[in-house]
Amino acid sequence: MGALADAGVGAEELPREIGKLRLEGVEVSFREVKRGGIRAKKFDVVCREGTKHPARGLAEIKALLESSGLSAAAKKKATKVFERLAKAEAQVHGVAVADVHFHEVGAVDSIVDIAGTCVALELLGVEKVYSSAVSVGTGEVKMAHGKLPLPAPATAELLKGRPVRQTGIRAELTTPTGAAVLSALAVEFAEMPVMRIDTIGYGAGERELEEQPNVLRVFVGEEAPESERDWVWEVETNIDDMSPEVCGYLVERLLAAGALDVFVTPVLMKKSRPGQVVTALARPEDVSEIEQVIFKETTTLGTRRKRAERRKLRRESVTVRTRYGEVSGKAARLGDRVLFFSPEYESAKALAAREGVALREVMEEAKAAFRREQQEGEAD
């Protein structure tokens, strides 16, 4: 909250929006502080003395958000964060999501933090959130159930599938609330994307740390239009004792399980045995399912994983009219410039079969039709 406010949210806007939560006796404010010599903005939530707030489960918090005066977009994002938090707590404690009681994260300041963060992102006009690898800290933290090792169980559960780093700092650097916000709202955990930085915000933590300034830094700006970028997992295995006939079926099963791409590479393995390397590209959430398919459908005893960065041209679905009929395809863009058009194989194949012409002719005609449409558009 402090970092987003420092990055450009108006000093009066956030408190006004947070007031729409209608939390009795709650006051919020911002103040300038220094952490390790770095100027930062500290966000404070104070409950007036004598004000009591009931314990809230997920249903109560969702009802509170829904009845608030926040925008529909902020309500939706905040609800998503709390749902992730509830699922993590349920997994850790072995109970149903509906039975989760939010201990530390049920506090009023966490409700304000989560809802306020969603509001701040909206006020800044943020469309995508990217996060670096998350620092979780080391040591122990005292919670309702006693002392627990860091990262706290709920924090660890929330960050599964995301890159984390454990520094030597003996402090809780990421709380369950922070982990829930990042895991629910960040579209990618990686290095900062290519972007034009407009503003930078520094938000202060409560404590002073000896090892480094206790601040969170955010960059707000616009992504450069050069190319899209994301991260995927490469899951691969070597096989030298399986019939090649199985590979075609394996590829189909992997694609059905969510693989972005699958390819099989012939290799020469130990003892000069011919084999295949099966490689599947997968989103983080699909890796486990991809590995299950490999174990079930092949003779392998293990797989390898590695994280890979992708650079992608923006793709736009396009349908062009040819003398044979309509053909769908993808136009590849770099910024505002169209680099090429690629007809969809299945669309061109169906048209070629229907019209009794060569597939090559249909695909060439589709490319020519796209070029004509582009030239006519530029002339207009």
C-alpha positions in Angstrom: 0.0 0.0 0.0 2.8 2.4 0.9 4.7 1.6 -2.3 1.6 2.0 -4.5 0.7 5.3 -2.8 4.3 6.5 -3.3 4.1 5.6 -7.0 1.4 8.1 -7.6 -2.0 7.3 -6.0 -3.4 10.5 -4.5 -3.0 11.0 -0.8 -6.7 11.5 -0.4 -8.0 9.0 -2.9 -6.9 5.8 -1.1 -8.4 6.7 2.4 -11.6 7.8 0.7 -11.9 4.5 -1.2 -10.9 2.4 1.8 -13.7 4.2 3.7 -16.1 2.4 1.3 -15.4 -0.8 3.1 -17.5 0.6 6.0 -15.3 -0.9 8.7 -16.3 0.8 11.9 -13.7 2.6 13.9 -10.9 2.1 11.3 -8.6 4.9 10.3 -5.8 4.8 7.7 -2.9 7.2 7.1 0.4 7.6 5.3 3.6 9.0 6.6 7.1 9.5 5.3 9.8 7.4 7.0 13.4 6.2 6.3 14.4 2.6 6.3 18.2 1.9 6.0 18.6 5.5 4.7 15.9 5.1 2.0 12.9 7.4 2.0 9.7 5.4 1.9 6.0 5.8 2.6 4.6 3.9 5.5 0.9 2.9 5.5 -0.8 2.6 8.9 -4.1 1.1 9.9 -5.5 2.0 13.3 -8.6 0.8 15.1 -10.1 3.3 17.5 -9.9 2.1 21.1 -13.0 0.2 22.2 -14.0 -0.8 18.6 -14.6 -4.5 18.3 -14.6 -6.5 15.0 -16.0 -10.0 14.8 -13.9 -13.0 13.7 -14.5 -13.4 9.9 -14.4 -16.4 7.7 -14.3 -16.4 3.9 -18.1 -16.1 3.6 -18.2 -13.1 5.9 -15.3 -11.3 4.2 -16.8 -11.9 0.7 -20.1 -10.5 2.0 -18.3 -7.5 3.4 -16.6 -6.8 0.1 -19.8 -7.3 -1.9 -21.7 -4.9 0.3 -19.0 -2.2 0.2 -18.9 0.7 -2.2 -15.8 -0.4 -4.0 -15.8 -0.8 -7.8 -16.8 -4.2 -9.3 -13.2 -4.7 -10.5 -11.7 -4.1 -7.0 -14.2 -6.4 -5.4 -13.5 -9.2 -7.9 -9.7 -8.9 -7.4 -9.9 -8.7 -3.6 -12.3 -11.7 -3.5 -9.8 -13.7 -5.6 -7.0 -12.9 -3.2 -9.1 -14.1 -0.2 -10.2 -17.2 -2.0 -6.6 -18.2 -2.6 -5.8 -17.4 1.0 -8.6 -19.6 2.3 -7.6 -22.5 0.0 -4.0 -22.3 1.3 -5.1 -22.2 4.9 -7.5 -25.1 4.3 -4.7 -27.2 2.8 -2.3 -26.4 5.7 -4.8 -27.2 8.4 -6.6 -30.1 6.7 -10.1 -28.5 6.9 -12.8 -27.5 4.4 -12.4 -24.0 2.9 -15.8 -23.0 4.5 -14.4 -23.9 7.9 -11.3 -21.7 7.7 -10.9 -19.1 10.4 -8.4 -16.4 9.3 -6.3 -16.0 12.5 -3.6 -13.4 11.6 -5.0 -12.7 8.1 -8.5 -12.1 9.4 -7.4 -8.9 11.1 -8.9 -5.7 10.0 -5.6 -4.3 8.7 -5.2 -7.3 6.4 -8.7 -6.8 5.0 -7.7 -3.1 4.4 -4.3 -4.1 2.9 -5.8 -6.6 0.4 -8.8 -4.5 -0.7 -6.7 -1.3 -0.6 -4.1 -2.8 -2.8 -6.7 -3.8 -5.4 -8.1 -0.3 -5.3 -4.6 1.3 -5.6 -3.8 -0.8 -8.7 -7.1 0.3 -10.3 -6.4 4.0 -9.5 -3.0 3.7 -11.1 -4.5 2.1 -14.2 -2.4 -1.1 -13.8 -3.4 -3.8 -16.2 -0.7 -6.4 -15.4 1.4 -7.1 -12.3 4.8 -8.7 -12.5 6.8 -9.9 -9.5 10.4 -10.8 -9.0 11.3 -14.0 -7.1 9.9 -13.7 -3.6 12.2 -13.3 -0.6 10.7 -15.3 2.3 13.3 -14.9 5.1 14.6 -17.5 7.6 14.1 -18.3 11.3 10.8 -18.7 13.2 7.6 -16.7 13.6 5.2 -16.8 16.5 1.6 -17.5 15.3 -1.7 -18.6 16.9 -0.5 -22.3 16.8 2.9 -21.5 18.4 6.3 -21.0 16.8 6.6 -22.1 13.2 9.6 -22.1 10.7 9.7 -19.5 8.0 8.3 -19.3 5.5 5.0 -19.8 7.4 3.1 -22.8 6.2 0.4 -20.8 4.5 3.0 -18.6 2.8 4.8 -21.6 1.5 1.5 -23.1 0.2 0.6 -19.9 -1.6 4.0 -19.6 -3.3 4.0 -23.2 -4.7 5.0 -23.0 -8.4 6.4 -19.5 -8.0 10.1 -18.7 -7.7 11.2 -18.0 -4.1 14.6 -17.2 -2.5 15.6 -17.7 1.1 18.1 -15.0 2.2 20.1 -15.2 5.4 17.9 -12.5 7.0 16.3 -13.9 10.1 12.9 -12.2 9.7 9.5 -12.9 8.1 10.0 -11.0 4.8 6.8 -12.3 3.2 3.5 -12.8 5.2 0.6 -15.0 4.1 -1.3 -11.8 3.2 1.6 -10.6 0.9 2.0 -14.0 -0.6 -1.8 -14.2 -1.3 -1.7 -10.8 -3.0 1.2 -11.7 -5.2 0.1 -15.2 -6.1 -3.4 -14.0 -7.0 -2.6 -10.9 -8.9 0.8 -11.3 -10.6 0.6 -12.6 -14.1 4.3 -13.6 -14.0 7.2 -14.1 -11.6 10.3 -13.2 -13.5 12.8 -10.4 -14.2 11.2 -7.0 -14.9 9.7 -6.9 -18.4 11.0 -4.5 -21.0 9.1 -1.3 -20.1 9.2 2.4 -20.0 9.2 3.4 -16.3 6.9 6.3 -15.4 7.0 6.3 -11.6 8.7 4.4 -8.8 7.3 3.9 -5.3 8.9 2.8 -2.1 6.8 1.3 0.7 8.2 0.9 4.2 7.9 -2.2 6.5 7.3 -1.9 10.2 10.8 -2.9 11.4 14.3 -1.8 10.7 16.5 -4.6 9.2 20.2 -4.7 9.7 21.0 -6.5 6.5 19.1 -4.3 4.0 16.5 -1.5 3.9 13.0 -2.9 4.8 11.3 -1.5 1.8 9.2 -2.7 -1.1 9.9 -1.1 -4.5 7.4 -0.9 -7.3 7.9 0.3 -10.9 4.9 1.6 -12.8 5.0 2.1 -16.5 4.2 0.8 -20.0 5.5 -2.4 -21.5 7.6 -1.9 -24.6 5.8 -3.1 -27.7 8.7 -5.1 -29.0 7.4 -8.6 -28.1 5.5 -10.5 -25.5 7.4 -12.4 -22.9 6.5 -15.2 -20.5 8.0 -18.1 -18.7 7.3 -21.8 -19.2 8.6 -25.1 -17.9 10.3 -27.6 -20.2 9.6 -31.1 -19.0 11.6 -33.8 -20.8 12.7 -37.4 -20.6 14.9 -39.8 -22.4 13.4 -43.1 -23.6 15.3 -46.0 -25.3 13.1 -49.0 -24.7 9.7 -48.0 -26.0 8.1 -48.6 -29.4 8.2 -45.5 -31.6 4.5 -46.2 -32.4 3.6 -45.0 -28.9 5.1 -41.6 -29.5 2.3 -40.3 -31.7 -0.3 -41.2 -29.1 1.9 -39.7 -26.3 2.1 -36.4 -28.1 -1.7 -36.3 -28.4 -2.2 -37.1 -24.7 0.3 -34.4 -23.6 -1.4 -31.8 -25.7 -4.7 -32.8 -24.3 -3.3 -32.4 -20.8 -2.4 -28.8 -21.4 1.1 -28.9 -23.0 1.8 -25.8 -25.1 4.0 -27.8 -27.5 5.5 -31.3 -27.7 8.3 -32.5 -29.8 10.3 -35.7 -30.0 14.0 -35.7 -30.9 15.9 -38.8 -32.0 19.2 -39.3 -30.1 21.9 -41.9 -29.6 22.0 -43.0 -26.0 24.4 -45.1 -23.9 25.6 -48.4 -25.4 24.9 -46.8 -28.8 21.1 -47.5 -28.4 18.8 -45.3 -30.5 16.3 -43.4 -28.4 14.0 -40.4 -28.2 14.0 -37.2 -26.1 10.4 -36.2 -25.4 10.0 -32.5 -24.6 6.8 -30.8 -23.5 6.4 -27.1 -22.9 4.0 -26.4 -20.1 2.5 -23.6 -18.0 3.5 -23.8 -14.3 0.0 -25.0 -13.2 0.1 -27.8 -15.8 3.5 -29.3 -15.0 2.3 -32.0 -12.6 -0.4 -33.2 -15.0 2.1 -33.3 -17.9 4.5 -35.5 -15.8 1.7 -37.8 -14.8 0.9 -38.4 -18.5 4.6 -39.1 -19.2 4.8 -41.6 -16.4 1.6 -43.3 -17.3 2.1 -43.6 -21.1 5.9 -44.3 -21.3 8.6 -46.5 -19.9 10.6 -43.7 -18.4 11.7 -43.8 -14.8 12.0 -40.0 -14.4 11.7 -36.5 -15.9 13.7 -33.3 -15.9 12.3 -29.8 -15.5 13.8 -26.5 -16.4 12.3 -23.0 -16.5 12.6 -21.2 -19.8 11.8 -17.7 -20.9 9.8 -17.2 -24.1 9.7 -14.1 -26.4 6.6 -14.1 -28.5 5.2 -12.0 -31.3 1.7 -10.8 -30.6 -0.8 -12.9 -32.6 -4.1 -11.8 -33.9 -6.8 -14.2 -35.3 -7.7 -13.3 -38.9 -10.0 -14.7 -41.5 -9.3 -13.9 -45.2 -11.4 -14.5 -48.3 -9.8 -16.4 -51.2 -11.2 -17.6 -54.5 -11.7 -21.0 -52.8 -13.4 -19.8 -49.7 -12.5 -18.4 -46.3 -9.3 -19.4 -44.5 -8.5 -18.6 -40.9 -5.0 -17.9 -39.6 -2.8 -15.8 -37.4 -1.2 -12.5 -38.1 2.1 -11.9 -36.2 2.7 -8.4 -35.0 5.8 -6.6 -33.7 4.4 -3.5 -32.0 2.0 -2.0 -34.6 3.7 -3.7 -37.6 2.4 -6.9 -39.1 5.4 -9.2 -39.9 3.6 -12.1 -41.6 0.4 -14.1 -41.9 0.3 -17.8 -41.2 -2.8 -19.8 -42.4 -4.2 -22.4 -40.0 -3.4 -25.9 -41.2 -6.7 -27.4 -40.4 -8.7 -24.6 -42.0 -6.6 -24.7 -45.2 -6.7 -28.5 -45.3 -10.5 -28.6 -45.0 -10.9 -26.1 -47.8 -8.4 -27.9 -50.1 -10.3 -31.2 -49.6 -13.7 -29.6 -50.3 -12.5 -27.8 -53.4 -10.3 -30.6 -54.7 -7.1 -28.4 -55.0 -3.6 -28.7 -53.6 -3.1 -27.7 -50.0 -0.1 -25.6 -51.1 -2.3 -23.6 -53.4 -4.9 -22.8 -50.7 -2.2 -21.6 -48.3 -0.4 -19.5 -50.9 -3.7 -17.9 -52.0 -4.5 -17.1 -48.3 -1.2 -15.4 -47.8 -1.7 -13.4 -51.0 -5.3 -12.4 -49.9 -4.0 -11.2 -46.6 -1.3 -9.1 -48.3 -3.9 -7.5 -50.6 -6.1 -6.7 -47.6 -3.2 -5.1 -45.8 -2.3 -3.0 -48.8 -5.9 -1.8 -49.3 -6.1 -0.9 -45.6 -2.9 1.2 -45.8 -4.2 2.9 -49.0 -7.4 3.9 -47.1 
